[in-house]
Every structure is written in C-alpha cells, then in structure tokens.
Amino acid sequence: MSLLGDGFERLRAGLGPWSIRWRWQLVGVALAFLVFCGAGMLRLHVDYNTRVFFGKENPYYQSLRNLEQTFGNEQHVVLVVHPRAKKVFRPDVLAAVASLTESCWQIPYCRKVHSLTNHPYIRAEEDELIVRPLVEDPNSLTEADCQRIANYALADKGLVNLIISPSGHCTGIYVSCQLPGGSGDEIREVADFCYQILRQAQKAYPDIEFYLTGSLIVDEAFGDAASRDLYTLAPVMLLVLTGLVGLALRSFWATIITIVVIASSMLTGLGLAGWIGIPINAASAGAAVLILTLSVADTVHLLATMVTAMRLGTPKTVAISQAIRENLRSVFLTNITTIFGFSGVNFSESPPFRDLANIVNIGVGSAFVYAVLLLPAIAAICPIRVRPGPEPAPLRLTRYLTGLSITYYKPVLVGVAFGVIGSLVGLARIEFDDNYLTYLDRSYEFRRASDFMVQNLTGWDLIEYALPARTSNGITDPCYLELVDRFAQWHRQQPCVRYVGSFADVVKRVNQLMHGDDPNYYSIPLEQDLIAQYLLLYEISLPPGHDLNDRIDVDRSMTRMTVLLQSVPSSTVRLMEQAGRRWLQENAPAWMHSPATGLSLVWAHITERNVRSMFWGSLLSLILVSCCLFVGLRSWRLALVSLLPNLVPPLMALGIWGMVFCQVGLGLSVVIAMTIGIVVDDTIHFLSKYQEARGRGLEIRASIREAFYTVGMAMWVMTVALVVGFLVLTLSHYRISVEMGLICAMTFGIACWMDYLILPGALILLDRKVQSIDRVINPGD
C-alpha cells in the first residue's frame, strides 16, 4: 500500500473515535464558528439591479453602456392611467393626470416628467415658436377643449403608442430618474415613493385604474423576489427535509442531528458569503435551498449506516466509528465532485449564476466538514436508541430492482438505450428563447401593470441606435436626416413595432410649424443652415425637462433612435436587430453603420452567450469529475462506468424538456454543469461498496446485490431529497428558479433509475470481459 493510501486508511479508522473522544470541544468550536457566520449573514445585501446578469465583458452590454454615456443613463417609472369609462379626454380625467404629473415631480432623483397634460404644445408666430403645456388649466376644461386636445394628441406621432393609446382609452405618465449611485436603497426609495403616489391616486380617483411599471419598478421587483425566495423557500425546505429524514431513519435524534448539520451548512454558506461580499440576487437567492438539499446526502448516508448497524445490535459508539470508516471515501468523493460540478458554472456569462455556484460550494464544503466531525460528536452526545423493525420499503424496492436488472440485464440495457434515443430527439426541438418581462409571475403588481401597458398603451422591448453623422454638427445635414427618417419609417412598417422615436421627426415637425402648420411641409428642409436655425429656435423654446439632451450628443455628431416593440420573445428581438443591420448595410454609407443596442437586446443575447460559455464550463466539470473518480476509485474502468448513468440523465431531461416546452431560457443553460457533479453521488457510493465487495472475493452479481443493499436506503432518501428540494424552487415567483428546479428534479429522478437499470448490466459485461482476458493470460488460475 502506498504512503498516501496507508495514511488515508489510518484516517478512516481513527477519525470516528477521535471525534467521539473530543465531542464537546468540537461542538464548542462549531458553535463559535456558527456565531461568526451568523454575523456574516447580517452583512448580506440584496442587489436590486437587474443588470447584474450582464458581465462587463459582454459586448452588447458594453454597447449599451456607450450609448448611455453619450445620451445619459436615466431609469424610468411609468404610471398608466386607465379610466373605467375608457375615455381619457374628459375634464375629470385630464385634471387627474395633471395632478399626478405634479406629484411625480416630487419623486426622489426625478429629472423629467412627461405626460399628456405637460406635453409641449408648440405653435409658430412669425419667426417665433410659442410653447405652452398641452393642458394649461385642467380645472376649467370644457368638452370643446377636450376635443381640441384629443385631436392634437391623437395626430402627434410623438404621443401615440407612447403617451396615449391610439383609441384614447388610456394614457401614461413617464418619469425619468437619475440615481446618483444606483444602489438598492435608492431603488427602494424611488419605488416606495411611487407606490405611495399610486395608492393615493387609487383612493382619490376611484373611477380610474392606475398601473405602475418601468425599469426602476422592475429592479425593485427583482430584488423583492430575491429577498422573498431567501427567507421563504429555505424554511419550507427545512420542514420538508425534517419530515423526509424522520420517515426514512425512524429516529427522532437522528433526524435532529440531520437538521443541525444541514442548517449549519446553510448558515456557513450564507454567512461566509456575507463576509466575502457576495450579493444576493434573484438567481443566487436559491443557494440556501440548494445547500440544504445537497448537504442532506452526506448526513443521511452516515446516519443510515449507523442506524442500520445499531438495529443489528452494534453499540452506538462502534456504529458511529463504523459509519465514518465505511463512508469517508465516498462522502469525500461526492462532495468534491459536487464542488467541481458547480465550479464549472463559474464559466457562466451571467455573474449571478457564478455567485450561486460559489455560495453553494462554500456550503457543500462545510457540509463535508460538519458531516465527518460534528455529526459523530453530536451523535455521541445524543441518547439515540434504535429499535429492531421490519425491512424498510426502500430496501424491499432495492432488492426487487436489483434482481430485475441482474436477471434481465441485456433486455434492460436495450430498453434503456431505446428510451434514451427517444428522449434525445427532443434536443433537436430546443430553441434558445426568452422574455425577461415574464421572469416574474403575475403575483407581482409590476408584472400585471406591464402586461396591461403592453396590451393597451405602448411596447416593452427596446432597441436603440446611436446613428453617427459624418462630422461635428452633421446631424443638420439634410442627406443624413433623410436616411434617419427612412430608417425610422422602415421600422414603423414592421409588424411588432409599436413606436419609433427619431430626431428626424422633430425636424419635420418644426418645419411644418414654421410653415403655418401646413401638413405638406412635414418633411426635411433642403438647406442645412435652415435646419440648424430651426433646431436652435426649437431648443431655446422648450421648457425645462423637455430638452433634447437625450436625443442628440454634445457636438451634434450623433442622434439617438428608439424603437419600442411589443413584449416579444428574444428570438424576435434578435431578428429585428439582424434586419436593422441589413437595412443599414444596404441603404446607408459605412460611416453611418451603427450596432443596435438596448436593454432588451442584451437580454435577448444573454441565453445564447451563456450556453456557449457553459459548454466549456460543463466540459471542465466533466474532466474534473472524471479525474476525481479515477483517483478516488483507483480504476479507469469504474470511473468510465460511473459516468455512463450520469451523463445520460441531464441529456434525457433536456430532451424531454425540448419535446414538451421547446424553449430553453437563461436558467436552463447552467443545468448540465450544475447536475454533473451531483448525479454522480449515488454512483460513487454504490461503486465504493461494490469495489469493497469484489475485493473480499465476492462474485459480480453478489457484489452488486450487497452494494445496492448497503446504500439503497440512503440512495432513495437522497434522490427523494434532491427531487423534492429542487421542486421547492418551483414555489418561487421567479421563472428562472422555477425552470431550473423543475429540470434538475427531472434529472435527479432519472439518474436514480439509471443507476439501478444501467450499472448492474454494465458491470456484468465489463467484469466478465476482464475475467475472460485474465483466463487467457493466466490459464492456470
């Protein structure tokens, strides 16, 4: 035996007795450390910014940042006003809109408020532009005034499908805010103030419905989802695991020990994350549930071995030492492979998934330490008593499935092969599609408001262009403006486009005003000097808060064009981007070519980019897990056999998902890397026991039966714990967590059956071949 192997054997034999001997000291050290971790949990902070999902190296995000640095980085709140009578242009409704507009100026960090009532109403008198609010005195409006306002507003391209619906049945108030630091406190401050305005308006105007949405409200809702998941799902999971472990082990004290160990693991993971400074967001909030779910496996394997030995009459302290000795290697391997699997998630394009993986890895690593040190110490202290009883149902099921897989291993393997091939057909149906508006369900007020806004007022998904002119002050060039206008008109002809905002529209409107408001002059003037004069006159006439700084850059060499789409899947956003790029290439000079950007476009590409990055992360996880299995099992044959029933489940689960749902979103892009280190756990425990049985000289089939009987109870409990634990994620109101939980639960359920159906046949075929080769090489043996 090697020096390393000899040292490990001494550790296996001595760790249990050592933990029992120093049990009180270990409990004291653990309590002190957990107090330290508890202090770290107080430092946890929720990140409210949805942009945390974008890595700094993301080129689409970089393009968005460049646009915002040029034209300003403002976040918006939209208050939608919907009279129950479905008519905005009434004196009482316009008075309500005017009152709300004034209230919105009090919103913290407010920079601009744009509504139907304060929209600049411009008319020309000789060489002067006169600007007044569209609704000057809302309390003295007559029906004729309302009709005049309606005629103007419904004819203005800058208002329809943005501020007012085409039928005039609802309107919106847009508030632009400039947050100094963009922190969660600022976002909550703005959101709380806006909801306060909303509640007051609902009380003051019972005949009007109000809806609140916008990018700032979305950020607040994502942060609320993270907090809600962190503080609600973990307690639910703890209760579920308590009942599950209690039913499986049928021992009060064994159940208490399990809860202590897994709760300590969760506290350590979250506490150290707090000290390190890892933020909690809508994705990483699921880490608490994952740590609880994954850490229960080690505890159950150890306690199941201990309880089984005590049920056969072994003294408690001897049973504890036996459990550590028999399971130390497999428990270590399962933890290190889980850590390697989640380490591959650090290749993710999206930082929140990296945060999730790192928090889980801290929790899983601490779970191993608690399982092999704290568990035996507490077990030695607690008055555990085990009464003899009938064989549990999971062991009876294990005997039946093992006999079936051994006796009919060839038909079983063929049947599994056909099942795998059939499910993999669904992989071809998978589409990388997403819609980040639907990430939170309709239990959130912002989601209901956003759905209403999209259906009744304006679009949600945004594509923007920073269209460069050839020179400084080049935006007044008639040729440039004609191209901008043609580009805008092309977008307006697309079926999914709701609104287009273009600087060319401003120039055409001013030209019409300067010619007696004659519609025939709604066009681009032919002289650049005249356009420059019109622009200067227009800018000095605008009231505060309605300037063009968010439309043109400082040296007037670039204009911003905004395209609002309906709430559409990410594939549609990508298609619009591609079509816009082709139009520029075919119709505009090279100096005017500009990449599309916008928050929706960054979201539209994040899933595809994450899938590509996670291919390498999954490959690294597979290599690390394979090497770990080879070192731990000291056999390439068993390492390869162990991967067979563990590569199939995630692929089958994705195939089934493809057949049922087709669409794969951001959350599912990390599934293979996450699960590859977890599904191998049962296989490791089984192969370790199988290897020990073969080492004692048992025949292949007898070794398989003994291995399954030894770990069968823990395998079923662990599988049920994993399936139930990830299904708890489906209680989340955050769709990424729901989808990730559902497909992971499918994966772990399939993995358990693959262990029973594939491993016996694979080992029989492989060991039989090895034995045949041995007989040829050593015919006398």
Secondary structure as GFF3:
##gff-version 3
##sequence-region A 1 781
A	DSSP	alpha_helix	3	21	.	.	.	ID=ss1
A	DSSP	alpha_helix	23	41	.	.	.	ID=ss2
A	DSSP	three_ten_helix	50	53	.	.	.	ID=ss3
A	DSSP	alpha_helix	59	71	.	.	.	ID=ss4
A	DSSP	beta_strand	75	83	.	.	.	ID=ss5
A	DSSP	alpha_helix	91	104	.	.	.	ID=ss6
A	DSSP	beta_strand	110	114	.	.	.	ID=ss7
A	DSSP	beta_strand	120	125	.	.	.	ID=ss8
A	DSSP	beta_strand	128	133	.	.	.	ID=ss9
A	DSSP	three_ten_helix	138	140	.	.	.	ID=ss10
A	DSSP	alpha_helix	143	155	.	.	.	ID=ss11
A	DSSP	beta_strand	171	177	.	.	.	ID=ss12
A	DSSP	alpha_helix	184	204	.	.	.	ID=ss13
A	DSSP	beta_strand	208	213	.	.	.	ID=ss14
A	DSSP	alpha_helix	215	249	.	.	.	ID=ss15
A	DSSP	alpha_helix	252	276	.	.	.	ID=ss16
A	DSSP	three_ten_helix	284	286	.	.	.	ID=ss17
A	DSSP	alpha_helix	287	311	.	.	.	ID=ss18
A	DSSP	alpha_helix	316	343	.	.	.	ID=ss19
A	DSSP	three_ten_helix	344	347	.	.	.	ID=ss20
A	DSSP	alpha_helix	351	369	.	.	.	ID=ss21
A	DSSP	pi_helix	370	374	.	.	.	ID=ss22
A	DSSP	alpha_helix	375	381	.	.	.	ID=ss23
A	DSSP	alpha_helix	393	407	.	.	.	ID=ss24
A	DSSP	alpha_helix	409	424	.	.	.	ID=ss25
A	DSSP	three_ten_helix	425	429	.	.	.	ID=ss26
A	DSSP	beta_strand	431	432	.	.	.	ID=ss27
A	DSSP	three_ten_helix	436	439	.	.	.	ID=ss28
A	DSSP	alpha_helix	445	456	.	.	.	ID=ss29
A	DSSP	beta_strand	461	468	.	.	.	ID=ss30
A	DSSP	three_ten_helix	474	476	.	.	.	ID=ss31
A	DSSP	alpha_helix	478	492	.	.	.	ID=ss32
A	DSSP	beta_strand	497	501	.	.	.	ID=ss33
A	DSSP	alpha_helix	503	513	.	.	.	ID=ss34
A	DSSP	three_ten_helix	519	521	.	.	.	ID=ss35
A	DSSP	alpha_helix	528	541	.	.	.	ID=ss36
A	DSSP	beta_strand	558	565	.	.	.	ID=ss37
A	DSSP	alpha_helix	570	587	.	.	.	ID=ss38
A	DSSP	three_ten_helix	590	592	.	.	.	ID=ss39
A	DSSP	alpha_helix	599	633	.	.	.	ID=ss40
A	DSSP	alpha_helix	636	660	.	.	.	ID=ss41
A	DSSP	beta_strand	663	664	.	.	.	ID=ss42
A	DSSP	three_ten_helix	667	670	.	.	.	ID=ss43
A	DSSP	alpha_helix	671	676	.	.	.	ID=ss44
A	DSSP	alpha_helix	680	695	.	.	.	ID=ss45
A	DSSP	alpha_helix	700	728	.	.	.	ID=ss46
A	DSSP	three_ten_helix	729	731	.	.	.	ID=ss47
A	DSSP	alpha_helix	735	777	.	.	.	ID=ss48
###
